[in-house]
């Protein structure tokens, strides 16, 4: 195997972690001491290296480092979430007009599903990623070739991409107390069934119209269940879901049992507006179960968003000027490596 791609990847990651104001082909090349961005472009587009294997190295490094810093403290969470990047034009792999959280509106851009590894009171890092690709890109042979899509690629929903990422993490022997995610993932029946088949606990957001079986012949939506069973406010408890940028995140919480002894509905109520949010929870037999434990798990989903913010603000996740599928994946992996290095380095210092 040629050593040049590994050396260039090291320079690339070093540039991502540097103080240069923007991280694109030219600025990364200048930081690396190259006269032109040719080597950088070759690394992302044409050099021979296994992107998936590199992601596995990043995953194992991040998990081992955060585990060592945490010891036996706290919960271990796998948070699935997606992040977007605004793009111009129509030739970038996966680009489409759709809602982008980073833009706060419908915009032209790409979306990538991530798995964040969160160690309570130790830190967090991104350990898996898959770019979401619209079905019309995959089915159009001309467009697929222009975007550099693999010939054997099949369309996968975001929930199915989460299954793929988690499968790789589980294959590496990574153990999680809970898998957490927003409504995109809580609404994916296939993802929930995958996790339950593995005996993997989860706390997944679901919409207010999600139906629950509370007893034989009794099915209610989440909103109906909260209205009928939690009237009067006597079953609400004020608890913190963890510390945020503005201090402790205090909410009113309650939970409702279902017909299944392993499934519960966790409900969060905003203390000012009264707005409700719902999480469908699964806890396998033999695993600790309490309201406080589910609340802690639900609160630990938020570091996934912090990872996205750090990766964009500090490591140039949204500054790449690449458009081919392979180049996007490789830039993502190298950003994840930079984030993991910093997360593992900072983890032992969090208590100081």
C-alpha positions in Angstrom: 0.0 0.0 0.0 1.3 3.4 -0.9 2.2 5.7 2.1 1.4 9.0 0.3 -2.3 9.0 1.0 -1.8 8.4 4.7 0.8 11.2 4.8 -1.5 13.5 2.9 -4.5 12.6 5.1 -2.4 13.5 8.2 -1.7 16.9 6.6 -5.4 17.3 5.8 -6.5 16.5 9.4 -3.8 18.9 10.7 -5.2 21.7 8.5 -8.7 21.0 9.7 -7.6 21.4 13.3 -5.6 24.5 12.6 -6.6 28.2 12.9 -7.0 28.9 9.2 -10.2 30.8 8.6 -11.6 28.6 5.8 -10.7 25.0 5.0 -11.0 24.4 1.3 -8.6 22.9 -1.3 -6.4 25.9 -1.6 -6.1 26.8 2.1 -5.5 23.2 3.1 -2.8 22.8 0.5 -1.1 26.0 1.6 -1.2 24.9 5.3 0.3 21.5 4.2 3.1 23.2 2.3 1.8 22.3 -1.2 2.0 24.8 -4.0 -1.3 23.7 -5.5 -4.4 21.8 -4.2 -3.6 18.8 -6.6 -2.5 16.5 -3.8 -5.5 17.4 -1.7 -7.9 16.8 -4.6 -6.2 13.5 -5.4 -6.6 12.4 -1.7 -10.3 13.0 -1.8 -11.2 11.9 -5.3 -8.7 9.4 -6.8 -6.2 8.1 -4.2 -6.6 4.4 -3.3 -7.7 4.1 0.4 -10.6 2.4 2.1 -12.9 5.1 3.4 -15.1 2.7 5.4 -12.0 1.1 7.0 -10.7 4.6 7.9 -14.1 5.4 9.5 -13.7 2.2 11.6 -10.3 3.4 12.8 -11.8 6.7 13.9 -14.7 4.9 15.6 -12.6 2.6 17.6 -10.1 5.4 18.6 -12.9 7.7 19.7 -14.7 5.0 21.7 -11.6 3.7 23.4 -10.4 7.2 24.3 -13.8 8.4 25.8 -14.3 5.1 27.6 -10.9 5.4 29.2 -11.6 8.9 30.4 -15.1 8.0 31.7 -14.2 4.8 33.5 -17.3 3.3 34.9 -19.1 6.6 35.2 -22.3 7.6 33.5 -24.5 6.4 30.7 -23.3 5.4 27.2 -25.5 6.8 24.4 -25.6 6.3 20.7 -27.4 9.3 19.2 -28.5 9.1 15.6 -29.1 12.4 13.8 -28.5 14.1 10.5 -26.8 17.3 9.5 -27.0 19.3 6.3 -24.8 21.4 4.1 -26.1 24.1 1.7 -24.8 23.5 -1.8 -25.2 25.4 -5.1 -26.1 23.9 -8.4 -27.4 20.4 -9.2 -24.2 18.3 -9.8 -23.1 17.6 -6.2 -23.9 14.0 -5.1 -27.1 14.0 -3.1 -28.0 17.6 -3.6 -31.7 18.4 -3.5 -34.1 21.0 -2.4 -35.4 19.8 1.0 -35.6 21.0 4.6 -32.1 21.6 6.0 -31.8 22.2 9.8 -28.6 24.2 9.3 -30.5 26.6 7.1 -33.8 26.5 9.0 -35.7 26.3 5.8 -36.1 24.4 2.6 -32.8 24.9 0.7 -30.6 23.3 -1.9 -28.1 21.0 -0.1 -26.9 17.6 1.0 -27.7 15.6 4.2 -25.6 13.1 6.1 -26.8 10.7 8.8 -24.4 10.4 11.8 -24.0 8.3 14.9 -22.6 10.2 17.9 -21.0 8.3 20.8 -21.8 10.1 24.0 -20.2 9.2 27.4 -22.0 11.0 30.1 -19.6 13.4 32.0 -16.7 12.5 29.6 -17.4 13.8 26.1 -18.7 12.9 22.7 -17.6 12.3 19.1 -19.0 11.2 15.8 -18.3 7.6 15.1 -20.3 6.8 12.0 -21.8 8.4 8.9 -23.7 7.7 5.7 -24.8 10.3 3.2 -28.5 10.3 2.3 -29.0 10.1 -1.4 -32.3 10.8 -3.2 -33.8 7.9 -5.0 -33.9 9.8 -8.3 -30.1 10.2 -8.2 -29.5 6.5 -7.8 -32.1 5.4 -10.4 -30.8 7.8 -13.1 -27.6 6.2 -14.6 -26.4 9.4 -16.2 -26.8 11.5 -13.0 -25.3 8.6 -10.9 -22.2 8.4 -13.0 -21.8 12.2 -13.0 -22.0 12.3 -9.2 -19.6 9.3 -8.8 -22.2 7.0 -7.2 -21.3 3.3 -6.9 -23.1 1.1 -9.4 -24.5 -1.2 -6.8 -25.9 1.5 -4.6 -29.5 1.1 -3.4 -31.8 3.7 -2.0 -31.9 3.8 1.8 -34.1 5.9 4.0 -32.5 7.8 6.9 -33.8 5.2 9.3 -32.2 2.5 7.2 -28.9 4.4 7.1 -29.0 4.5 10.9 -29.4 0.7 10.9 -26.3 0.4 8.6 -24.2 2.7 10.9 -25.3 1.0 14.1 -24.6 -2.5 12.5 -21.0 -1.4 11.9 -20.7 -0.1 15.5 -22.1 -3.3 17.0 -19.7 -5.3 14.8 -16.9 -3.4 16.5 -18.2 -4.6 19.9 -19.4 -1.1 20.9 -21.9 -1.3 23.8 -24.6 1.3 24.3 -27.0 1.8 27.2 -29.5 3.5 24.9 -29.9 4.5 21.3 -31.5 7.9 21.0 -32.9 9.9 18.0 -35.5 12.4 16.9 -38.8 11.7 15.2 -37.2 10.7 11.9 -35.8 7.7 13.6 -38.5 7.0 16.2 -41.0 6.8 13.3 -38.9 4.2 11.5 -40.5 0.8 12.4 -37.6 -1.1 10.8 -35.1 0.7 13.0 -37.1 0.0 16.2 -37.5 -3.7 15.3 -33.7 -3.9 14.5 -32.8 -2.6 17.9 -35.3 -4.7 19.8 -34.1 -7.9 18.0 -30.6 -7.1 19.4 -32.0 -6.4 22.9 -30.8 -2.8 22.5 -32.6 -0.2 24.7 -33.7 3.0 23.0 -35.3 6.4 23.7 -36.7 7.7 20.4 -38.8 10.8 19.8 -42.1 10.2 18.1 -44.8 12.6 16.8 -47.9 13.4 18.9 -50.1 11.3 16.6 -48.0 8.2 17.1 -50.4 5.4 18.3 -49.8 3.4 21.4 -51.4 0.1 22.6 -52.1 0.9 26.3 -54.3 -2.2 27.0 -56.2 -4.8 25.1 -58.4 -3.0 22.7 -57.2 0.4 23.8 -55.2 2.4 21.3 -54.5 6.1 21.7 -52.2 8.7 20.2 -49.4 10.1 22.4 -51.3 13.4 22.7 -54.6 11.6 23.6 -52.8 9.5 26.2 -51.2 12.5 27.9 -54.4 14.4 27.9 -56.5 11.6 29.5 -54.0 10.0 31.8 -52.0 13.0 33.1 -54.8 15.5 33.8 -54.4 17.6 36.9 -50.6 17.7 37.0 -50.2 15.3 39.8 -48.1 12.8 37.9 -45.5 15.4 36.6 -42.0 15.7 38.1 -39.7 18.6 37.6 -36.3 17.2 36.5 -33.3 18.4 34.6 -32.4 16.7 31.3 -28.8 17.9 31.8 -26.8 21.0 31.5 -27.1 23.1 28.3 -25.5 26.3 27.0 -27.8 28.3 29.3 -27.6 26.1 32.4 -29.7 23.1 33.6 -32.6 22.2 31.2 -35.5 21.9 33.6 -38.8 20.4 32.3 -41.8 18.6 33.7 -41.6 14.9 33.0 -43.9 11.9 33.2 -44.2 8.4 31.8 -47.0 6.0 30.8 -46.8 2.3 30.7 -48.1 0.4 27.6 -49.5 -3.0 27.1 -45.9 -4.3 26.7 -44.0 -4.5 29.9 -40.9 -3.4 28.0 -42.3 -0.3 26.3 -43.0 3.1 27.8 -44.0 6.6 26.7 -41.8 9.3 28.1 -43.4 12.8 28.0 -41.6 16.1 28.4 -43.6 19.3 29.1 -42.2 22.8 28.7 -42.6 24.6 32.0 -43.6 27.9 30.4 -45.4 27.1 27.2 -46.8 23.7 28.2 -45.6 22.2 24.9 -45.3 18.4 24.9 -42.6 16.2 23.4 -42.9 12.4 23.3 -40.3 9.6 23.4 -41.1 6.0 22.8 -38.9 3.8 25.0 -37.8 0.2 24.9 -35.9 -1.3 27.8 -35.1 -5.1 27.6 -35.6 -7.4 30.5 -32.7 -7.4 32.9 -31.7 -3.8 32.2 -32.2 -1.1 34.9 -35.4 0.9 34.4 -36.5 4.1 36.1 -37.9 7.5 35.1 -34.7 9.3 35.9 -32.6 6.9 33.8 -34.9 7.5 30.7 -34.7 11.3 31.3 -30.9 11.2 31.4 -30.9 9.2 28.2 -33.2 11.6 26.5 -31.1 14.6 27.5 -27.9 13.0 26.2 -29.2 13.1 22.6 -28.3 16.8 22.4 -24.5 16.4 22.2 -25.0 15.1 18.6 -26.0 18.6 17.7 -23.0 20.0 19.5 -20.8 17.6 17.4 -22.3 19.0 14.2 -21.7 22.6 15.4 -18.1 21.9 16.4 -17.4 20.1 13.2 -18.7 23.0 11.1 -17.3 25.9 13.2 -13.9 24.4 14.2 -13.1 21.7 11.6 -14.6 22.9 8.3 -17.3 20.2 7.9 -19.4 22.6 5.8 -16.5 24.2 3.9 -15.5 21.5 1.5 -15.6 22.3 -2.2 -16.1 18.7 -3.4 -19.1 17.3 -5.2 -18.4 13.6 -5.9 -19.8 10.9 -3.6 -16.4 9.5 -2.6 -14.9 12.9 -1.9 -17.8 13.9 0.3 -17.4 10.7 2.3 -13.7 11.1 2.7 -13.9 14.7 3.8 -16.5 13.6 6.3 -14.2 10.9 7.7 -11.3 13.3 8.1 -13.5 15.8 9.9 -14.6 13.1 12.2 -11.0 12.1 12.8 -10.1 15.7 13.8 -13.2 15.9 16.1 -12.3 12.6 17.7 -8.7 13.6 18.4 -9.9 16.8 20.1 -12.7 15.0 22.0 -10.4 12.3 23.4 -7.7 14.9 24.3 -10.2 17.1 26.1 -12.0 14.2 27.9 -9.6 13.8 30.9 -9.7 17.6 31.5 -13.5 17.9 31.9 -13.4 17.4 35.6 -10.6 19.9 36.2 
